[in-house]
Amino acid sequence: MSAVTEPSKFIIEQNERAAKELPFADTADQEAVDRGFIAALEPGVVKNAAGKVVWDNDSYSFLQGSCPSSVHPSLWRQCGLVIRQGLYEVTSGIYQIRGLDLSNMTIIEGETGVIVIDPLISKETAAAGLELYFAHRGRKPVTGLIYTHSHGDHFGGAMGVITVEDAESGRVPVIAPAGFLEHAVAENVYAGTAMGRRALYMYGAELPRGPKGQIGAGLGQTTSLGEITLIAPTLDVTHTGQEETVDGVRIVFQITPGTEAPSEMNFHFPDHRALCMAENSTHTLHNLLTLRGALVRDPHVWASYLTESILLYGRESDVVFASHHWPTWGTETLVEYLELQRDLYGYLHDQTLRRLNQGYVGAEIAEMIELPPALTEVWHTHGYYGSVSHNVKAIYQRYMGWFDGNPAHLWEHPPVEGAKRHVEFMGGADEVLRRAREYFDRGDYRWVVQVVNYVIFADPDNKAAKELQADAFEQLAFGAENAPWRNFFLSGAYELRNGKFPPQVVAGSPSMVAALTVDQVFDALSLRIDGPKAWHEKAVSDWHFTDENRVHRLELRNGLLVHYDRRDGDKLPPADVTFTLTRPAMIGVLLGGQDLKAAAQAGKISIDGDVQAFAKLTTLFDEPDMNFDIVTP
């Protein structure tokens, strides 16, 4: 592996200035993060059944030292807090497992057992966390499971704490906000592969860990690498004010769709005077558009729901906790915390719109906006995970889209063709690199990476360009307060020097795939059709699902795979072939690698018509690329 550069004098000076200007005299978080500590997992390593390490918190022990010049001091402080791991008491009857995954797992003690909130990403880390709780609080049955929202780090470890049979039998209610299952699965159906590749950059899970490498992700340290599972909810929360009693514990819910996730909820424990804010309020500025990719979130709605949380539950609570970071105690303190978080998202929204309506574009507004002193003087508003810069651009994108209104940007050349022309206009690759080195020596790394990128995309074999680009990426990383920015810069540098990371994320674990609806399965297939190859092909099949009492038509025409439910008495032309089966059987054949002929012989599927018509359709599928290029064409 090629060596990483040293921080330049410009980065060292920048980080030294930040250390003097930041409110390091405020040590309240250092006290809060250790409050209620009971015990750590020793060692802080989790392995799967095969002995592979899926989580290693001990690899971050270097964060216990003083901040090096290769890390922004604010980010070093944040990651030093986030690495605290173990079992913590939040308040009487409420405990948290922290530092065993990107997220927290919360455990509520009921009358006969425990209720688990957000079972981490992997079943291995969730199981290890629950065992740590049992070791110090006694072994009890899990009597409830709650998902706060539809992101994988809040449900992926479900099978580490209960079984599918626990849920389906009714022994353990699985509670989630309305729309949870659709949104949890859809993210993997539509863009899961691309998001997974970019997530390697965002979380830096494959980067070397250390002062010049990955030091965390701001929201947590990184993502665990165990088995992602999903158990479908058995009880939906549909409206704010809905109250449920689980194992004797009263819970009052507040639905917050369109905030940090499309399906999300906060909830209050009135008898504990404790408020769970899911991921709507954490000790960082969150993402309005996560850098791995997602739909743009609505900061106006986010701020409005935070106001509602304050009004409904703020002064009825003594502690607020979330599924990341550490709690905040004291009624007045937590209300002020929630108000500042609300003000943060609301201010970014309103000020971006103010500037947008003055004709400024996203990239300009991102450089113009400054937060009010009351927001900059507290730690939890800093951009460790989201940033003012990319959040402002996201708000612009939400309202105005990709086009900034300038016709010069309406029909630009794509990256490679544009790069070739840029390099030619600038006098060729050697001249571009000569000038870029001058700007590197001045500390203008933002400009260096912009112009050297042209050389790489015009000539991806140019080793000098790759080395200079990697050097500049590393300087930007060393000066970044935002952890995903640091990880993106370092990942880009790593791949330029060493080649691509091995792919790690599979878009769809078995339990995730099993949760797909009929429509989602056919959506997934339609996204893999090679359009031009299928222009002149036609195929029509009907799928009779006996377990859902419906007939679904699948039709290929003009390179488009259309699917829809048939209606009684419709006068559609006959299908080439009809399959009669259950939804699980269909998933097994289309997505699970099961042989269609063998399934028919086993009686799982009945086939009537020309099966070759459908077989021809399968030859038109593309395979997604889980390791596509990012920093090279």
Protein Blocks (a to p, Z undefined) as FASTA:
>chain_A
ZZdddddfklmmmmmmmmmmpcfklmklmmmmmgoiabdcddfbdcdfkopafbdfklmm
mmmmccdfkbcfklmmmmmmmmpgcdddfbghiacdehiafbdcdddddfklccdeheaj
bfklmmmmmmmmmmmnopaddfbdcdfblcfklmmmmmmmbcfklmmnomaccdddehkl
mmmmmmmmmmmmmmmmmmmmmnommgccdjklcfbehjambdcfbdcdddddfbdcfbgh
iacdeehiacdddddehilbmbdcddddfknopacehjmbccbdcdfbdfkbpadddfkl
mmmmmmmmmmmmmmmcfbdcdfehjddehjklmmmmmmmmmmmmmmmmmmmmmmmmnopa
fklmmmmpccdfklmmpmklpcfkbcfklmmmmmmmmmnojbnoiaklmmccdfklmmmm
mmmmnopjklmmmmmmmmmmnopamlmmmmmmmmmmmmmmlmklmmmmmmmmmmmmmmpm
blklmmmmmmmmmmmmnopaddfbdghifklmmmpcfklmmmmmmmmpcfklmmmgccdd
ddddfklopadddddeehiacdddddehiacdcdfbdcdddfklmmmmmmnopafklmmm
nopaccedjfklmmmmmmmpccddfkbcfkbZZ
